[in-house]
Amino acid sequence: MSTQTFDVVIVGGAAVGSAVAYFLTHDLGFNGSLAVIERDPTYARCATTLSAASIRQQFSTPENIRMSQLGVAFFRELKARFGADADIAFRERGYLLMAGESGAATLRGNHQAQTAEGSDVVLLNQSEMSSRFAWLDTSDLTLGAFGQTGEGWFDAHSLLMLLRTAARGKEARYIQGEVIGISRDGNRITGVTLASGERIACGTLVNAAGPQAGDVAALAAISLPVEPRKRSVFVVACRTPLPGMPLMVDPGGVWVRPEGEMYICGVSPPEEADPRATDFEVDYAQFHDVVWPALAHRVPAMEALKLQRAWAGHYDYNTLDQNAVIGRHPEVTSFIFANGFSGHGLQQSPATGRAVAELIVHGKFVSLDLTIFGYERVMAGRPVKELNVI
């Protein structure tokens, strides 16, 4: 079987991989050859299409805030980039992160970091939350942080298709296949082998393999602490109108947001009950034991909610610090990471795509300095502390 050769090969064609391909072929004017390898072009089980598809600026790390700000700017200029019909149904209705007395100081500290970056986030005391959201039980709340603009939710599949179609329109080659081998010549990646037996040679390899990113890195004898973790999302109906509901995060971690006439909700399990994912089975006990009781307490009208359906997807979970790994390997410099977002990869895909494309074309970050998320911290076991992990 003959070997194809490309200047750049991207492993993973969902939001992050397609964003890299888009920015290379558009904003960065890359004129080399480019292939994107995706094992499932239907994207039926990828993290992108099974996510809650939301974007927030409420992080504690400035670089995370800036990445989401770039994402919001990208969303707002979709029609200029992709044409008058481009639409990802961006609903800019904000996040409301709530805290009791024990968590109020952290919320205030995070708010200082957010406002320093220009985010439109306001702090609400108990009475202000009650006034703005009359259906909310604030009796045990001390403080809320509400994103007035620049936060909300959108259609993940539409965003992915815009990126993918535009990249293909500029001759990015999408290849269906599963990478089962990576060839190295010392500290240089030379190519990949697919399950079909086909070999594809490359000059630079971008690992954008989502939940499988750790497995892909291991094929190159590189240790990456990223693995799939399962998250269940529940779709519920509530008979009582809840006007103006943002995406809400309860102090215990349960989240909920509108989705058309319905609502979607979920929670991340505690670390000790969150093993590497091996299936896509929905954890209905989580809904009945954790999610529903929390919603019924916080929004009394939701005590009478009705579960309509549910699905489960996989996060690309970074076991070191639940933050992204972005940048070149310091020794195997033709290997570039775009992994480990732990639930916020979709919203950060435009920023990641641009950053990785800049590394390839310019050899450095230009738009945003994302050095903090480099692989060097993984090698040193030095986590980046993000206080707003949802």
C-alpha positions in Angstrom: 0.0 0.0 0.0 1.4 3.4 -1.0 2.2 6.0 1.6 0.6 9.4 1.5 2.6 12.4 2.8 1.4 15.6 4.3 3.1 18.5 6.0 0.7 18.4 8.9 -1.5 15.6 10.2 -4.2 16.3 12.8 -5.4 13.2 14.7 -9.1 14.0 15.6 -11.5 15.9 13.4 -14.0 17.2 15.9 -14.2 20.8 17.2 -10.6 21.2 18.2 -9.0 19.4 15.3 -11.3 21.1 12.8 -10.6 24.5 14.4 -6.8 23.9 13.9 -7.5 23.0 10.3 -9.7 26.0 9.8 -7.3 28.6 11.2 -4.4 27.0 9.3 -6.2 27.3 6.0 -7.8 30.6 6.6 -6.4 33.1 9.1 -2.8 31.8 8.9 -2.6 31.3 5.2 -0.9 27.9 5.5 0.0 26.7 2.0 1.3 23.3 2.9 -0.5 20.0 2.7 -2.9 19.1 5.6 -4.7 15.9 6.6 -7.3 15.5 9.4 -7.8 11.9 10.5 -11.2 11.1 12.1 -12.2 7.6 13.0 -16.0 8.4 13.0 -17.1 11.1 10.5 -20.7 10.9 11.8 -19.3 12.3 15.1 -22.0 10.2 16.9 -20.0 9.6 20.0 -17.5 12.5 20.0 -17.1 14.8 22.9 -18.1 17.8 20.8 -21.6 16.6 19.8 -22.4 15.0 23.1 -21.4 18.0 25.2 -23.7 20.6 26.9 -22.3 23.1 24.3 -21.9 26.1 26.6 -19.4 28.9 26.9 -18.4 30.9 29.9 -15.8 33.5 31.0 -16.2 32.5 34.7 -12.8 30.9 35.2 -10.2 31.9 37.8 -7.2 31.5 35.4 -6.7 34.5 33.2 -5.6 32.4 30.2 -8.8 30.4 30.4 -10.9 33.6 30.5 -9.0 35.0 27.5 -9.6 31.8 25.5 -13.3 32.0 26.1 -13.3 35.7 25.2 -11.7 34.8 21.9 -14.4 32.1 21.4 -17.2 34.6 22.0 -15.6 37.0 19.5 -15.4 34.2 17.0 -19.1 33.4 17.5 -20.1 37.0 17.0 -18.3 37.2 13.7 -19.6 33.9 12.2 -21.5 35.6 9.4 -18.5 37.6 8.3 -16.4 34.4 8.3 -18.8 31.8 6.9 -21.5 33.8 5.1 -24.9 35.3 5.9 -26.5 31.9 6.6 -24.0 30.9 9.3 -25.7 30.3 12.6 -24.9 28.3 15.7 -28.0 29.4 17.7 -25.8 31.2 20.2 -28.0 32.0 23.2 -26.2 34.7 25.3 -28.1 34.2 28.5 -25.2 33.9 30.9 -24.0 31.6 33.7 -25.1 31.9 37.3 -22.6 30.4 39.7 -23.9 30.2 43.3 -22.2 29.9 46.6 -23.1 29.6 50.3 -21.1 31.2 53.0 -18.1 28.8 52.7 -17.7 29.4 49.0 -18.3 33.2 48.8 -14.7 34.2 49.2 -13.6 32.0 46.3 -16.4 33.5 44.1 -15.3 37.0 45.0 -11.6 36.2 44.2 -12.6 34.6 40.9 -14.7 37.7 40.1 -11.7 39.9 40.6 -9.8 37.9 38.0 -12.7 38.0 35.6 -13.3 41.8 35.8 -9.6 42.4 35.5 -9.9 40.7 32.1 -12.9 42.7 31.1 -15.5 40.1 31.6 -19.1 41.3 32.1 -19.7 39.4 35.3 -21.5 40.9 38.3 -21.8 39.6 41.9 -25.3 39.3 43.2 -26.2 39.1 46.9 -29.1 36.9 48.2 -31.8 39.6 47.7 -30.5 40.5 44.3 -30.6 36.9 43.2 -34.2 36.6 44.5 -35.2 39.8 42.7 -33.7 38.8 39.4 -34.8 35.1 39.5 -38.1 35.0 41.4 -38.3 31.2 41.0 -35.0 30.6 42.7 -34.7 29.5 46.4 -31.8 31.6 47.8 -32.4 30.8 51.5 -29.0 29.1 51.9 -27.1 31.2 49.3 -24.7 34.0 50.1 -23.5 35.1 46.7 -24.0 34.5 43.0 -21.8 35.4 40.0 -23.8 36.2 36.9 -22.4 36.7 33.4 -24.5 39.4 31.8 -23.0 39.1 28.4 -20.4 36.8 26.7 -21.8 33.6 28.2 -24.4 31.1 27.1 -24.9 28.1 24.9 -25.0 27.1 21.2 -25.4 24.3 18.7 -22.2 22.3 18.8 -22.9 20.3 15.6 -23.4 23.5 13.6 -20.1 25.0 14.8 -18.3 21.8 13.9 -19.8 21.7 10.5 -18.9 25.3 9.8 -15.3 24.7 10.7 -15.0 21.3 8.9 -16.7 22.5 5.7 -14.6 25.6 5.5 -11.3 23.7 6.1 -12.2 21.1 3.4 -13.1 24.0 1.1 -9.4 25.1 1.4 -8.2 21.6 0.5 -7.7 20.2 4.0 -8.0 16.5 3.4 -10.3 14.6 5.8 -9.5 10.9 6.1 -11.6 8.3 7.8 -9.5 6.0 9.9 -8.2 5.1 13.4 -4.6 5.8 14.2 -3.1 2.6 15.7 0.6 3.5 15.3 2.9 6.5 15.3 6.4 6.3 13.9 9.3 8.2 15.4 12.8 8.7 14.2 14.5 9.7 17.4 12.8 12.9 18.5 11.0 13.4 15.2 7.5 12.1 14.3 7.6 10.6 10.8 4.1 9.4 10.3 1.1 7.4 11.5 -0.4 4.0 10.7 -4.2 3.5 10.4 -6.2 0.4 11.4 -6.7 -0.2 7.6 -2.9 -0.7 7.3 -2.5 2.6 5.4 0.6 4.6 6.4 0.5 8.4 6.3 3.8 10.3 6.6 4.0 13.8 8.1 6.3 16.6 9.2 4.1 17.7 12.1 1.5 15.7 14.1 -1.2 17.5 16.1 -2.9 15.4 18.8 -6.5 16.5 18.9 -7.9 13.1 19.7 -10.2 14.3 22.6 -10.9 11.6 25.2 -8.5 9.2 23.4 -5.6 11.7 23.4 -3.7 9.9 26.1 -3.9 6.7 24.1 -2.7 8.5 20.9 0.3 10.0 22.7 1.2 6.6 24.1 1.6 5.4 20.5 4.5 7.8 20.3 5.9 6.7 23.6 4.7 10.0 25.2 3.0 10.0 28.5 -0.1 12.2 28.6 -2.5 12.2 31.6 -5.7 12.4 29.6 -8.4 9.7 29.6 -12.1 9.4 28.8 -14.5 10.1 31.7 -18.2 9.7 31.4 -20.8 12.5 31.9 -24.5 11.9 31.8 -26.9 14.7 30.6 -30.5 14.5 31.5 -33.4 16.2 29.5 -36.3 17.2 31.7 -39.6 19.0 31.4 -41.0 21.5 33.9 -44.6 22.7 33.7 -43.9 26.0 35.5 -42.3 28.7 33.5 -38.8 29.8 34.7 -38.3 33.1 32.9 -34.8 34.2 32.2 -33.0 31.1 33.5 -29.3 31.2 32.7 -27.0 28.2 33.0 -27.0 27.7 36.7 -24.4 25.9 38.8 -25.5 25.0 42.4 -22.9 25.0 45.2 -22.9 21.2 45.1 -22.0 21.2 41.4 -25.4 20.3 39.8 -26.0 22.4 36.7 -29.1 23.1 34.7 -29.9 25.2 31.6 -32.8 25.7 29.2 -32.8 23.8 25.9 -35.7 24.9 23.8 -38.9 24.1 25.8 -37.0 21.6 27.9 -34.0 21.8 30.3 -30.8 19.8 30.4 -28.9 19.1 33.6 -26.2 17.0 35.2 -23.3 16.8 37.6 -19.7 15.7 37.7 -19.3 12.7 40.0 -16.7 12.8 42.9 -13.2 11.8 41.9 -13.5 8.4 43.7 -16.6 7.5 41.7 -15.3 8.7 38.3 -13.2 5.9 36.7 -11.9 5.8 33.1 -15.0 5.5 30.9 -15.5 2.3 29.0 -19.2 2.7 27.9 -21.9 5.2 27.1 -24.5 3.9 29.5 -26.5 6.7 31.3 -26.2 6.8 35.0 -29.8 7.2 35.9 -29.1 6.7 39.6 -27.1 9.9 39.5 -30.2 11.8 38.3 -32.5 10.4 41.0 -30.1 10.5 43.9 -28.2 13.7 43.2 -29.4 15.9 40.4 -33.2 15.9 40.9 -33.0 16.5 44.7 -30.6 19.4 44.2 -32.9 21.0 41.5 -36.0 20.5 43.6 -34.3 22.3 46.4 -32.9 25.2 44.4 -35.9 25.6 42.0 -39.0 24.4 43.9 -41.0 24.3 40.7 -38.6 21.5 39.5 -39.8 19.1 42.2 -42.5 18.2 39.7 -40.2 17.9 36.7 -40.4 14.9 34.3 -37.4 13.1 32.9 -37.8 12.9 29.1 -34.6 11.3 27.9 -30.8 11.3 28.6 -27.5 10.6 27.0 -23.9 10.0 28.1 -20.7 11.3 26.5 -17.0 11.3 27.3 -14.8 14.1 28.5 -11.1 14.3 27.6 -10.2 14.5 31.3 -6.8 15.7 32.4 -6.0 13.8 35.6 -3.2 16.3 36.5 -5.3 19.5 36.8 -8.3 19.4 34.5 -6.8 22.0 32.3 -5.8 21.9 28.6 -2.4 20.8 27.4 -1.5 23.0 24.4 1.8 23.3 22.7 4.8 21.4 21.3 6.5 18.6 23.1 9.7 20.2 24.4 11.8 17.3 23.0 9.7 15.7 20.3 9.0 19.1 18.8 7.0 17.8 15.8 4.4 16.5 18.2 1.8 19.2 19.2 -0.7 18.8 22.0 -4.3 20.1 21.9 -5.8 18.0 24.6 -7.2 17.6 28.1 -9.8 20.3 28.3 -11.9 18.4 30.8 -15.2 19.7 29.6 -14.4 23.1 28.2 -12.7 22.0 24.9 -15.7 22.9 22.7 -15.9 26.5 24.0 -12.1 26.9 23.8 -11.8 25.3 20.3 -11.5 28.6 18.4 -8.7 29.9 20.7 -7.0 26.5 20.6 -7.3 26.2 16.8 -5.7 29.6 16.3 -3.0 29.0 18.9 -1.9 25.7 17.4 -2.0 27.1 13.9 0.2 30.0 15.0 2.7 27.5 16.5 2.8 25.7 13.1 3.1 28.8 10.9 5.0 31.2 13.2 6.7 28.9 15.6 5.2 30.7 18.6 1.9 31.9 20.1 0.8 35.3 18.7 -2.9 36.0 19.6 -2.8 34.5 23.1 0.2 33.4 25.1 -0.9 29.9 26.3 2.6 28.9 27.6 1.0 28.2 31.0 -0.8 25.1 29.4 2.4 23.7 27.9 3.5 20.0 28.3 6.4 21.1 30.5 4.1 21.3 33.5 3.0 17.7 32.8 6.6 16.6 32.8 7.3 18.5 36.1 4.0 17.4 37.7 3.2 21.0 38.2 -0.6 21.5 37.9 -2.3 24.8 36.9 -4.8 25.6 39.6 -8.3 26.4 38.2 -10.8 27.1 40.9 -13.9 27.2 38.6 -14.0 23.6 37.4 -17.6 22.6 36.5 
